[in-house]
């Protein structure tokens, strides 16, 4: 938790946007932000922009992926796309659960809590 507080103290809006854009647990953002007494607008704007961009990118790349699968496998083979998507989703979920976020923060944070250059 202290790593998140240090991270938001330095990179506030950028970190909020990154958490909202990626599958990182952005619900956990609001506890350290409440401790830091961030203003609502400073939290809401980057969070909503990150979520909106994530939704747009997912929809866009979903359509591109569907077009590519139809181009490669032809009409009537939509099940191939479903199988490929399911396999990729399982792979991504396994990787997300295997990442130790505390080690990632420690790698990029110095002993005094400053980001390494």
C-alpha positions in Angstrom: 0.0 0.0 0.0 2.8 2.4 0.8 4.2 1.9 -2.7 0.9 3.0 -4.2 0.8 6.1 -2.0 4.4 7.0 -3.1 3.5 6.4 -6.7 0.4 8.6 -6.7 2.2 11.3 -4.8 4.5 11.7 -7.7 2.6 10.7 -10.8 -1.1 11.2 -9.7 -3.2 11.8 -12.8 -0.9 9.7 -15.1 -1.1 6.8 -12.8 -4.9 7.1 -12.5 -5.2 7.2 -16.3 -2.8 4.1 -16.7 -4.8 2.1 -14.1 -8.1 3.0 -15.8 -6.7 2.2 -19.2 -5.2 -1.2 -18.3 -6.6 -4.2 -16.5 -4.9 -3.1 -13.3 -7.2 -3.1 -10.3 -8.2 0.6 -10.4 -10.6 0.1 -7.5 -7.6 0.0 -5.2 -6.6 3.4 -6.4 -9.2 5.3 -4.4 -8.0 4.2 -0.9 -4.5 5.8 -1.3 -6.1 8.7 -3.2 -8.4 9.3 -0.3 -5.5 9.2 2.1 -3.7 11.8 0.0 -7.0 13.8 -0.1 -7.0 14.1 -3.9 -9.7 16.4 -5.3 -12.6 14.6 -6.9 -12.1 16.2 -10.3 -8.4 15.3 -10.4 -9.4 11.6 -9.9 -12.6 11.5 -12.0 -11.3 13.1 -15.2 -8.2 10.8 -15.8 -10.2 7.7 -14.6 -13.1 8.4 -17.0 -10.8 9.2 -19.9 -8.8 6.0 -19.3 -12.0 3.9 -19.2 -13.4 5.5 -22.3 -10.2 5.0 -24.3 -10.0 1.4 -23.1 -13.6 0.7 -24.2 -12.9 2.4 -27.6 -9.7 0.4 -28.1 -11.4 -2.9 -27.2 -14.2 -2.3 -29.6 -12.0 -1.2 -32.4 -9.5 -4.1 -32.1 -12.3 -6.5 -31.6 -13.7 -5.4 -35.0 -10.3 -5.6 -36.6 -9.7 -9.0 -35.2 -13.1 -10.3 -36.4 -12.3 -8.9 -39.9 -8.9 -10.6 -39.9 -10.3 -13.9 -38.8 -13.1 -13.8 -41.4 -10.4 -12.9 -44.0 -8.2 -15.8 -43.1 -10.8 -18.5 -42.4 -13.7 -17.3 -44.5 -17.4 -16.9 -43.8 -19.1 -19.6 -41.7 -16.0 -20.3 -39.5 -16.7 -17.8 -36.7 -16.1 -20.6 -34.1 -12.4 -20.4 -34.9 -12.4 -16.8 -33.8 -14.2 -17.7 -30.6 -11.6 -20.4 -29.8 -8.7 -18.1 -30.6 -10.2 -15.4 -28.4 -10.8 -17.8 -25.5 -7.3 -19.1 -25.6 -5.8 -15.6 -25.7 -8.1 -14.5 -22.8 -7.0 -17.5 -20.7 -3.4 -16.7 -21.4 -3.7 -13.0 -20.5 -5.6 -13.9 -17.3 -2.9 -16.4 -16.2 -0.2 -13.8 -16.8 -2.1 -11.1 -14.8 -2.5 -13.4 -11.9 1.2 -14.5 -12.0 2.6 -10.9 -11.8 3.7 -9.9 -8.4 2.8 -6.2 -8.4 4.8 -5.5 -5.2 8.0 -6.7 -6.9 7.2 -4.6 -10.0 6.8 -1.5 -7.8 10.0 -2.3 -5.9 11.9 -2.7 -9.1 10.9 0.8 -10.3 11.0 2.5 -7.0 14.3 3.5 -5.2 15.0 2.9 -1.5 13.6 6.3 -0.6 10.5 5.9 -2.8 11.8 7.9 -5.7 11.4 6.5 -9.2 14.5 5.3 -10.9 15.5 7.0 -14.2 
